[in-house]
Each structure stands twice: as C-alpha cells, then as structure tokens.
Amino acid sequence: MGIQLVQLDTRKRVSLAKIATANSYIVTTEPSGRMIFEPAVVMTELEAQLLGDSKLRKKIAARVEANVPTSPRRSRRPRIGSAA
C-alpha cells in the first residue's frame, strides 16, 4: 500500500475511497496525533456470545463436516382452497 498524503477538506474530512480496504474501522488516536485505522467487524451481542461458545462451534463444524442440515425440514402444508 505504501505511504500516501491525504489532506483534510474545509470541514476536517478526508476521503479514504482510494485506500480503504474495509467498510468499518476502529480508529485509535495517539497523543502525537497519529491515527491508526484498524479494519473492524460489527456484530450483535448474541453473535459474539455464539462465537465465544467453543462447544457450539465444534458441534456446528461437525454437522457441516457430516453435511447434516442444522434444522429439520418441515413438509409444506397445502394452501387453503387448493385441491389436495
């Protein structure tokens, strides 16, 4: 990627369109003024809990490996008014 000079506009904004590699970032500002942009992924608290559950992740991986559906398929009910 290398070093690039970017300049702020009159409203203190900068366009990252040409250099950004992600859509979301966590920005850390150091006392020196240096800003560090780290690509980030936003998820719900529930998603974080599920990803943190190693037993659940192992069960899911085993089912995927065995090609087992994660939930049983239900048969379709006939529509009201249609000939069965």
C-alpha positions in Angstrom: 0.0 0.0 0.0 2.8 2.4 0.8 2.6 6.0 2.1 0.1 8.5 0.7 -0.5 12.1 1.6 -4.1 12.9 2.3 -5.5 16.4 3.0 -8.5 17.4 5.0 -11.2 19.5 3.4 -12.6 22.6 5.0 -14.8 20.5 7.3 -11.8 18.4 8.5 -12.9 15.4 6.4 -10.7 13.1 4.3 -11.8 10.6 1.6 -10.5 7.1 2.1 -12.1 5.8 -1.1 -8.8 5.1 -2.9 -7.0 3.5 0.0 -9.6 1.9 2.2 -9.7 -1.9 2.3 -12.7 -2.3 4.6 -16.1 -0.6 5.3 -15.7 -0.2 9.0 -12.7 0.8 11.1 -11.8 1.3 14.8 -9.7 4.5 14.9 -7.1 5.0 17.7 -5.7 8.4 18.1 -2.3 8.6 19.8 -1.1 11.6 21.9 1.3 12.5 19.0 -1.8 13.0 16.7 -1.1 9.7 14.8 -4.3 8.0 13.9 -4.4 4.2 13.4 -7.3 2.7 11.4 -7.9 -1.0 12.1 -10.5 -2.8 10.0 -13.4 -3.9 12.2 -16.4 -6.1 12.0 -19.6 -5.1 13.9 -21.7 -7.9 15.3 -24.6 -8.2 17.8 -24.0 -9.3 21.4 -25.7 -12.6 20.6 -23.3 -13.3 17.7 -20.4 -12.5 19.9 -21.7 -15.0 22.6 -22.3 -17.7 20.0 -18.8 -17.2 18.5 -17.3 -17.4 22.0 -19.0 -20.7 22.7 -16.3 -23.3 21.7 -18.6 -26.3 22.3 -21.3 -24.8 20.0 -18.7 -24.0 17.3 -17.4 -27.6 17.4 -20.9 -29.0 17.1 -21.7 -26.8 14.1 -18.4 -27.7 12.5 -19.1 -31.4 13.0 -22.5 -31.1 11.4 -21.1 -29.1 8.5 -18.4 -31.7 8.0 -21.1 -34.5 8.1 -23.3 -32.5 5.7 -26.2 -32.7 8.2 -28.8 -29.9 8.0 -28.8 -27.6 11.1 -32.6 -27.9 11.4 -35.1 -30.5 10.2 -37.1 -29.7 7.1 -40.8 -29.4 7.6 -43.3 -30.6 5.0 -45.3 -27.9 3.3 -48.9 -27.6 4.3 -51.3 -27.3 1.4 -52.7 -23.9 0.7 -56.2 -23.1 1.8 -58.6 -23.5 -1.1 -56.3 -25.7 -3.2 -57.0 -29.2 -4.1 -55.0 -31.6 -2.0 
